[in-house]
């Protein structure tokens, strides 16, 4: 006996969309799930950031990585300063979105912070490595969410007999 006796899937269409390796560009509610020091294969120190999309029904749980090459080294001093400058500017945007002026001593203290991230689609078709030619996502901007980034609680509808006025006084029980 089959676990699917009586079910015919012959003419049934799946409502699921095809899986994608990236999400559409736009602004997404995100939370920092990881922020740690990182050393690249070339030996450059950086800060690795992983943001996780949340409160977004269709893309909830997507994770996007960004590396801040704050200590980038290169024989070309102009390139080195350029890379470090962009990294510092981007990281300052992250700090500002988190409500900070200066970074904490421990990068992991940024984990759990909520923000709005502007996500773009990155075309990797020219990558030398064929395994990395698919379109991917990158974070291009950080913004402070309105309020605390979490949907505000709504007042529950209660019958008028149970509602209290906001006079600050407790209501007298009715008999």
N, C-alpha and C positions, 0 to 999 in steps of 0.2 A: 504494500500500500504506500503510495506517495504522499508526502506531506502537502502536496498541491493538488490532490484529487479534486476534479470539478472546476478547476480554474484554467481558462484558456488565455494565454498571453499573445496569441497570434496577431490580433489586430489592436493591441493596446499600445498607445504611444506614451513614451516617458515625458513628463512635464519638466524634467530637469534639463537645464542648459548644459552645453558642453563645458567641461572643465577648462579653466583658463589658468595661465601661470602669472597673471597680473590682474589688478583691479582697475577700473576706469579712473582717469585723472579726476581730481576733485578734492574737496575738503572733507575730512573724516575725523570724528571723535576718536581720540587715541589715548592709551595709557602706556607709560614706560614700563615695559616688563623686564628689561635688562639694560644696565648702564655700567660698563666695566672697562678697566684698562685692557688694551689689546696690543699685541706685537705682531706685525705682518710677517709674511715669509721673507721679505726683504730686510727685516729687522727694524722697521719704523714703528715707533710707539704711537698709539692713537687711543681714542675712546670709542668703544663699540656701543652703539645705541640700538636697541630693538624696541619698536613701538608696536603695540597690538591694537587693532581697530576694535572699538567696542561701542555699544549702543547704536549700531548700524545693522539693521536686520539682515540685509543681503550679504554683507561682507564682514560680519562680526567674527573676530578671531584671526583675521589676516594679520600676518606679521611682516614688518618692513624693517630692514637694517640700514643703518647709516654709520659710517666711520668718520670721525673727526680727526684729521691728520695734523694735530696741533704741534707735533714734534717732528714733522717730516724732514728728512735730510736728503740732500742731493748735491752733486758737485756743481750744478748750475744754481748759484745763489739767488738769481732772479726767480727761477722756478720755485725754489725752496720757499722764498718769502711770499710768493703768490699763493702757493698751496696752503701755507700756514695762515695767511691772511683770510682766505676764504673759510678755512676751518674755524678760525677764531670768530669770524662774523656769524657763521652758522650756529656755533655753539652759544654765542651771546644771545641769539634769537631763541634758542632752546631755553636758556636760563630765564630770559624775560618772560616767556610763555609759562614757565614754572613759578613766576613771581619772585625770582631771585636776581640780585645784582651781581653777585660773585658766586663762583662754584663752591660747592661743599668740599671739604677736605677728602671725603670718600665719595667717589662717583656713584656708588650704589645707593646713596641717600636720595638720588633722583628717581629711583624705582618707585612706581606707584603713582607718580604725578600724572595728572590728566591735562590734556591739551587738545587743540585742534591742529591737525597736520594737513598741509597741502601736499597731496601726492600727485606725482606726474608719472607718465609712462616713458620709460627709457628704451630707445631703440638700440638693440645690441647686435644688429645684423652684420656689422662690420667687425665684430670681435674675431681675433685671430683663432680662438678656440671654438670650433663648431658646437661644442657642448654648451656654450654660453651665449648663443646667438638669439635666444628667445627674448621677446619684449619682457621687461621687468619693471618694477616700481622703484621710485626714489622719493624721499621726503625733500621738498624744496623750500618749505617754510613752516614755522611753528607759530601758533597764536594762542593767547589765553582764551579759554572757553568762557562763554557768558555764564555768570553765576559760578557755581562750583563744577560745572561740566556734567552734572547729573540732572536728569529731568526732575523738576521740583515736584514735591508731593502735592497732590490735589486734595481739596477738602472733600470729605466723604459726604454724600447726600444723606441727610437724616430727616426723619419726620419732624415737622415743626414743633411737636410736643417735646422732642428731645434736644432741640437746638437751644443754645444759650446765647444771650447777647454778649457782646464784648465790653460790658460795663466794668469788668473787673470784680464784680460781686458774684458770689455763688447764688445760683437760683434756689428758691425755696421749693421743697418737694410738694407736689400736688397730690391730694388724696382723692 
